[in-house]
Amino acid sequence: MPPLSEAHCRYIGEWTATKLRWGLAVDQTEAEALKVYVEACETTGVRYNPAP
């Protein structure tokens, strides 16, 4: 995570978009961490285009 807490939601959104775009796997530990952050980032949207 970035050192500035103000950047956490943006980072999580971009991380999730990258994972979705490239069809990357998420292990259990990562999924649990993402769920914790997502709860604090309710207004963060995730936009992505699937990779060709």
Biotite code that builds the C-alpha atoms (Angstrom):
import biotite.structure as struc

atoms = struc.array([
    struc.Atom([0.000, 0.000, 0.000], chain_id="A", res_id=1, res_name="MET", atom_name="CA", element="C"),
    struc.Atom([1.125, 3.567, -0.610], chain_id="A", res_id=2, res_name="PRO", atom_name="CA", element="C"),
    struc.Atom([2.459, 5.354, 2.478], chain_id="A", res_id=3, res_name="PRO", atom_name="CA", element="C"),
    struc.Atom([-0.211, 8.076, 2.250], chain_id="A", res_id=4, res_name="LEU", atom_name="CA", element="C"),
    struc.Atom([-3.570, 6.820, 3.495], chain_id="A", res_id=5, res_name="SER", atom_name="CA", element="C"),
    struc.Atom([-5.298, 9.306, 1.157], chain_id="A", res_id=6, res_name="GLU", atom_name="CA", element="C"),
    struc.Atom([-4.033, 7.233, -1.782], chain_id="A", res_id=7, res_name="ALA", atom_name="CA", element="C"),
    struc.Atom([-5.254, 3.844, -0.544], chain_id="A", res_id=8, res_name="HIS", atom_name="CA", element="C"),
    struc.Atom([-8.656, 3.870, -2.262], chain_id="A", res_id=9, res_name="CYS", atom_name="CA", element="C"),
    struc.Atom([-7.236, 4.954, -5.597], chain_id="A", res_id=10, res_name="ARG", atom_name="CA", element="C"),
    struc.Atom([-4.525, 2.303, -5.316], chain_id="A", res_id=11, res_name="TYR", atom_name="CA", element="C"),
    struc.Atom([-7.061, -0.429, -4.521], chain_id="A", res_id=12, res_name="ILE", atom_name="CA", element="C"),
    struc.Atom([-9.230, 0.653, -7.465], chain_id="A", res_id=13, res_name="GLY", atom_name="CA", element="C"),
    struc.Atom([-6.302, 0.609, -9.875], chain_id="A", res_id=14, res_name="GLU", atom_name="CA", element="C"),
    struc.Atom([-4.985, -2.686, -8.487], chain_id="A", res_id=15, res_name="TRP", atom_name="CA", element="C"),
    struc.Atom([-8.393, -4.307, -8.927], chain_id="A", res_id=16, res_name="THR", atom_name="CA", element="C"),
    struc.Atom([-8.795, -2.912, -12.446], chain_id="A", res_id=17, res_name="ALA", atom_name="CA", element="C"),
    struc.Atom([-5.392, -4.303, -13.430], chain_id="A", res_id=18, res_name="THR", atom_name="CA", element="C"),
    struc.Atom([-6.250, -7.731, -12.043], chain_id="A", res_id=19, res_name="LYS", atom_name="CA", element="C"),
    struc.Atom([-9.564, -7.756, -13.923], chain_id="A", res_id=20, res_name="LEU", atom_name="CA", element="C"),
    struc.Atom([-8.086, -6.403, -17.163], chain_id="A", res_id=21, res_name="ARG", atom_name="CA", element="C"),
    struc.Atom([-5.468, -9.120, -17.386], chain_id="A", res_id=22, res_name="TRP", atom_name="CA", element="C"),
    struc.Atom([-7.505, -11.920, -15.801], chain_id="A", res_id=23, res_name="GLY", atom_name="CA", element="C"),
    struc.Atom([-5.029, -12.320, -12.950], chain_id="A", res_id=24, res_name="LEU", atom_name="CA", element="C"),
    struc.Atom([-5.768, -14.653, -10.061], chain_id="A", res_id=25, res_name="ALA", atom_name="CA", element="C"),
    struc.Atom([-6.396, -13.514, -6.495], chain_id="A", res_id=26, res_name="VAL", atom_name="CA", element="C"),
    struc.Atom([-5.414, -15.808, -3.644], chain_id="A", res_id=27, res_name="ASP", atom_name="CA", element="C"),
    struc.Atom([-7.345, -16.042, -0.378], chain_id="A", res_id=28, res_name="GLN", atom_name="CA", element="C"),
    struc.Atom([-5.038, -13.716, 1.562], chain_id="A", res_id=29, res_name="THR", atom_name="CA", element="C"),
    struc.Atom([-5.214, -11.022, -1.110], chain_id="A", res_id=30, res_name="GLU", atom_name="CA", element="C"),
    struc.Atom([-9.004, -11.340, -1.408], chain_id="A", res_id=31, res_name="ALA", atom_name="CA", element="C"),
    struc.Atom([-9.431, -10.901, 2.343], chain_id="A", res_id=32, res_name="GLU", atom_name="CA", element="C"),
    struc.Atom([-7.176, -7.815, 2.361], chain_id="A", res_id=33, res_name="ALA", atom_name="CA", element="C"),
    struc.Atom([-9.041, -6.301, -0.582], chain_id="A", res_id=34, res_name="LEU", atom_name="CA", element="C"),
    struc.Atom([-12.382, -6.815, 1.171], chain_id="A", res_id=35, res_name="LYS", atom_name="CA", element="C"),
    struc.Atom([-11.132, -4.860, 4.193], chain_id="A", res_id=36, res_name="VAL", atom_name="CA", element="C"),
    struc.Atom([-10.013, -1.930, 2.049], chain_id="A", res_id=37, res_name="TYR", atom_name="CA", element="C"),
    struc.Atom([-13.075, -1.980, -0.198], chain_id="A", res_id=38, res_name="VAL", atom_name="CA", element="C"),
    struc.Atom([-15.331, -1.442, 2.795], chain_id="A", res_id=39, res_name="GLU", atom_name="CA", element="C"),
    struc.Atom([-13.526, 1.854, 3.432], chain_id="A", res_id=40, res_name="ALA", atom_name="CA", element="C"),
    struc.Atom([-13.630, 2.857, -0.246], chain_id="A", res_id=41, res_name="CYS", atom_name="CA", element="C"),
    struc.Atom([-17.342, 2.709, -1.024], chain_id="A", res_id=42, res_name="GLU", atom_name="CA", element="C"),
    struc.Atom([-17.216, 5.518, -3.575], chain_id="A", res_id=43, res_name="THR", atom_name="CA", element="C"),
    struc.Atom([-14.205, 4.194, -5.485], chain_id="A", res_id=44, res_name="THR", atom_name="CA", element="C"),
    struc.Atom([-15.215, 2.900, -8.887], chain_id="A", res_id=45, res_name="GLY", atom_name="CA", element="C"),
    struc.Atom([-13.335, 0.330, -10.910], chain_id="A", res_id=46, res_name="VAL", atom_name="CA", element="C"),
    struc.Atom([-13.181, 0.764, -14.678], chain_id="A", res_id=47, res_name="ARG", atom_name="CA", element="C"),
    struc.Atom([-11.279, -1.493, -16.994], chain_id="A", res_id=48, res_name="TYR", atom_name="CA", element="C"),
    struc.Atom([-11.211, -2.835, -20.515], chain_id="A", res_id=49, res_name="ASN", atom_name="CA", element="C"),
    struc.Atom([-10.422, -6.519, -20.917], chain_id="A", res_id=50, res_name="PRO", atom_name="CA", element="C"),
    struc.Atom([-7.007, -7.060, -22.478], chain_id="A", res_id=51, res_name="ALA", atom_name="CA", element="C"),
    struc.Atom([-7.056, -8.228, -26.086], chain_id="A", res_id=52, res_name="PRO", atom_name="CA", element="C"),
])
